[in-house]
Amino acid sequence: MKRSKPVAGRYLGYREADHQQPFARFFNPVMAPLADHVCAALDRGGVPEALMPGLEGAAENLFGAPPLLEDGFVLTEDGGMRVSIRTAMPGVTPAMIDWWFGWHGDAAAKYKLWHPQAHVHVAWRDRPPTGARGRGLYVGQTSVVDEYIGSDLIRGAIQFVPPASLGFTDPSLADDSRATIVCARLGLGDAPVDIGFLAHHVRAVPGGSEMRSRFWMGGRHVAGRNLAGGLAATLARRVLKLTEGDARALLVHCAQEMPHLAGFLPTLHEEQTRASGSD
């Protein structure tokens, strides 16, 4: 992965001014241990490509055929990787997830709630439209983030895209009490190069929701956003080879931040939406 340089004034954790925010009580630097199924996936190590479908098989994998493997990672022959992980989210609804992805992107202090040991900074590239609801809060927007994946500081550009653009058209997605799916093109924040895709499928289950996260990174997914980016992407595809360490770090990061989010999201959502008179 491409390590980014720290920016002056950006920092891990909360400082005195952050604690004055109305949502600051939800900042908890203590994170739960990894779930048993995550530890089992890490112990197992990489698996054959056939067990983790590529992006072209994602819709069937998430909404049709029984999943071959829900938790784990694979290194692909083209130098990329795929990562898959499940997260139990008690008390969380799919609609809360859409709200969260729209709400947290305008302030680092909000973003740090999600992963207090890794998230540093966040900003929208362009201001989202006012009055939007559901996926309209973030789809079509780009979130530029500074975060640690393992020990590497990454400056990423998360370009949220409509689910249908990645082939996700299941009828359940029309009802946010049943399901949602957060989809994005992942790229570098300080260069016009994209490096992968993500999808977080959230479906209602008794007592809350289950999130099933998928990442497709590197290899054939590397592309430029313009001419200069295209030249850089061509070089990157030749020399950039994602490693088992990269896959493990991404799996662990997701497996830490999503349960942590579930721990405070229902109460935060209730307080914030009540205060703003929205849902």
C-alpha positions in Angstrom: 0.0 0.0 0.0 1.1 3.6 -0.6 2.1 5.2 2.7 1.1 8.9 3.0 2.9 11.7 4.8 1.3 13.2 8.0 -0.2 16.6 7.7 0.4 19.2 10.3 -2.5 19.6 12.7 -4.0 16.2 12.0 -3.7 13.7 14.9 -5.0 10.5 16.3 -7.4 10.6 19.2 -9.3 13.5 20.9 -7.8 16.7 22.3 -9.5 19.3 24.5 -11.5 21.0 21.8 -12.8 17.7 20.5 -14.3 16.9 23.9 -16.4 20.0 23.6 -18.4 18.5 20.7 -22.0 17.5 21.5 -21.3 13.9 20.4 -18.0 13.6 22.3 -19.3 11.2 24.9 -19.4 8.6 22.2 -15.6 8.7 21.8 -14.3 5.5 23.4 -10.6 4.8 22.8 -11.0 1.2 24.1 -11.9 -1.3 21.4 -13.2 -4.8 21.9 -11.0 -7.8 21.0 -11.4 -9.3 17.6 -14.4 -11.7 17.2 -13.6 -15.4 17.2 -14.5 -15.8 13.5 -12.0 -13.0 12.6 -9.3 -14.7 14.6 -10.0 -18.0 12.9 -9.8 -16.3 9.5 -6.4 -14.8 10.4 -5.1 -18.1 11.7 -6.2 -19.8 8.4 -4.4 -17.3 6.3 -4.9 -16.8 2.6 -7.4 -19.0 0.7 -7.8 -20.0 -3.0 -9.3 -17.3 -5.3 -12.3 -19.6 -6.1 -13.5 -19.3 -2.5 -13.9 -15.5 -2.7 -15.7 -14.2 -5.9 -14.4 -11.2 -7.7 -16.4 -8.1 -8.3 -18.2 -9.6 -11.3 -19.6 -12.3 -9.0 -20.4 -10.0 -6.1 -24.2 -9.6 -6.7 -24.8 -13.3 -6.9 -22.5 -13.9 -3.9 -24.3 -11.4 -1.7 -27.9 -11.8 -2.9 -28.1 -15.2 -4.5 -25.9 -18.3 -4.2 -24.8 -19.4 -0.7 -21.5 -17.7 0.2 -18.4 -19.8 -0.3 -16.4 -18.0 2.4 -17.6 -15.1 4.5 -14.4 -14.3 6.4 -10.9 -14.2 5.0 -8.7 -13.0 2.3 -7.1 -14.0 -0.9 -4.1 -12.7 -2.9 -4.9 -12.7 -6.7 -2.7 -13.7 -9.5 -2.7 -10.2 -10.9 -1.1 -8.7 -7.7 -4.3 -7.7 -6.0 -6.3 -8.9 -3.0 -9.9 -9.7 -1.9 -11.0 -9.3 1.7 -14.3 -10.5 3.2 -15.6 -10.1 6.7 -18.9 -10.4 8.6 -20.0 -8.1 11.5 -22.9 -8.6 13.9 -24.6 -5.2 14.6 -27.1 -5.6 17.4 -29.6 -2.8 17.6 -28.5 -1.3 14.2 -30.9 -0.9 11.3 -29.8 -0.6 7.6 -31.2 2.9 7.6 -28.8 3.9 10.4 -25.9 2.8 8.3 -26.9 5.1 5.4 -27.4 7.9 7.9 -23.9 7.3 9.4 -22.1 7.4 6.1 -23.7 10.8 5.4 -23.3 12.2 8.9 -19.7 11.6 9.8 -17.9 12.9 6.7 -17.7 16.6 7.6 -15.7 16.5 10.8 -12.6 14.6 12.0 -14.1 14.4 15.5 -17.1 12.4 14.1 -14.9 10.2 12.0 -12.7 9.3 15.0 -15.7 7.9 16.9 -15.7 5.0 14.3 -12.1 3.8 14.9 -10.4 5.8 17.7 -7.1 4.0 17.2 -6.8 4.5 13.4 -8.9 7.4 12.1 -7.2 10.8 11.8 -9.0 13.1 9.4 -12.0 13.3 7.0 -13.4 15.9 4.7 -15.9 15.9 1.8 -14.3 16.9 -1.5 -17.6 18.7 -2.3 -20.4 19.6 0.1 -23.3 17.1 0.0 -26.7 18.4 -1.0 -28.9 19.8 1.9 -32.1 18.0 2.7 -30.9 14.6 1.3 -32.1 11.4 2.9 -30.9 7.8 2.9 -28.3 7.0 0.4 -28.7 10.5 -1.0 -26.7 11.7 2.0 -23.5 10.3 0.5 -23.9 8.6 -2.9 -22.2 10.8 -5.5 -19.9 12.3 -2.9 -16.1 11.7 -2.3 -14.8 11.4 1.2 -11.1 12.1 1.6 -9.7 10.4 4.7 -6.5 10.0 6.6 -6.4 6.7 8.4 -4.0 4.0 9.6 -4.3 0.6 8.0 -2.1 -1.4 10.2 0.9 0.9 10.8 0.7 2.6 7.5 -1.0 6.1 7.2 -3.1 6.1 4.1 -4.7 9.1 2.5 -7.7 7.7 0.6 -10.4 9.0 -1.7 -13.7 7.1 -1.1 -16.0 7.8 -4.1 -19.5 6.6 -3.1 -21.4 5.2 -6.1 -24.9 4.0 -6.7 -25.3 0.2 -5.9 -26.6 -0.5 -9.3 -23.4 0.7 -10.9 -21.7 -2.3 -9.3 -24.6 -4.6 -10.3 -26.5 -4.6 -7.0 -30.2 -4.3 -7.9 -31.8 -6.8 -5.5 -35.3 -5.7 -4.5 -34.5 -5.7 -0.8 -32.3 -2.6 -1.3 -35.4 -0.5 -2.1 -36.5 -0.8 1.6 -34.0 0.5 4.1 -35.8 -1.3 6.9 -34.7 -4.6 5.2 -31.3 -3.8 3.6 -28.8 -1.3 2.3 -25.5 -1.6 0.6 -22.7 1.0 0.7 -20.6 1.0 -2.4 -17.5 2.9 -3.3 -14.6 3.3 -5.7 -11.4 3.5 -3.6 -8.5 5.6 -4.6 -5.6 7.7 -3.5 -6.4 11.0 -1.9 -3.2 12.8 -3.2 -3.0 11.3 -6.7 -5.6 10.7 -9.5 -5.3 6.9 -9.2 -8.1 4.4 -8.1 -7.1 1.1 -6.6 -10.2 -0.9 -5.8 -13.8 -1.2 -4.7 -15.8 -1.9 -1.5 -19.3 -3.0 -0.7 -20.8 -3.1 2.8 -24.1 -5.1 2.6 -26.3 -4.6 5.6 -29.3 -6.8 6.1 -31.8 -6.8 8.9 -31.8 -9.9 11.2 -33.5 -10.6 14.5 -32.2 -8.1 17.0 -30.4 -5.8 14.6 -28.4 -6.3 11.4 -25.5 -8.2 9.9 -22.9 -6.4 7.8 -21.1 -8.4 5.1 -18.1 -6.4 3.8 -16.2 -7.0 0.6 -13.0 -5.4 -0.7 -11.5 -5.9 -4.2 -8.1 -4.2 -4.3 -5.2 -3.8 -6.6 -4.4 -5.7 -9.8 -6.9 -5.2 -12.6 -8.8 -2.7 -10.4 -6.0 -0.1 -10.5 -6.9 2.7 -13.0 -6.3 6.4 -13.5 -8.9 9.2 -13.2 -7.2 11.3 -15.9 -4.3 11.1 -18.4 -1.6 11.5 -15.7 -3.4 9.1 -13.4 -3.6 6.6 -16.3 0.1 6.7 -16.8 0.7 6.3 -13.0 -1.8 3.4 -12.9 -0.1 1.6 -15.7 3.2 1.7 -13.8 1.4 0.8 -10.5 -0.1 -2.3 -12.0 3.4 -3.5 -13.1 5.2 -2.9 -9.8 2.5 -2.8 -7.1 1.9 -6.2 -5.5 -0.3 -6.3 -2.5 1.0 -8.6 0.2 -0.5 -10.9 2.8 0.4 -8.2 5.4 -1.8 -5.7 3.4 -4.7 -8.2 3.4 -4.4 -8.9 7.1 -4.2 -5.3 8.0 -7.3 -4.4 6.0 -9.3 -7.3 7.4 -8.3 -6.4 11.0 -9.2 -2.7 10.4 -12.7 -3.5 9.2 -13.2 -6.1 11.9 -12.4 -3.5 14.5 -14.2 -0.4 13.3 -17.6 -2.0 12.3 -18.3 -3.6 15.7 -17.1 -0.4 17.4 -19.5 1.6 15.3 -22.4 -0.8 16.2 -21.7 -0.2 19.9 -22.8 3.5 19.8 -24.6 4.0 16.6 -28.2 3.3 17.8 -28.0 5.9 20.6 -26.0 8.4 18.6 -28.5 8.1 15.7 -31.5 8.6 18.1 -29.9 11.7 19.7 -28.8 13.4 16.5 -32.0 12.8 14.5 -34.1 13.9 17.4 -32.1 17.1 17.7 -32.3 17.8 14.0 -35.9 16.7 13.6 -34.9 14.3 10.8 -34.4 10.6 10.3 
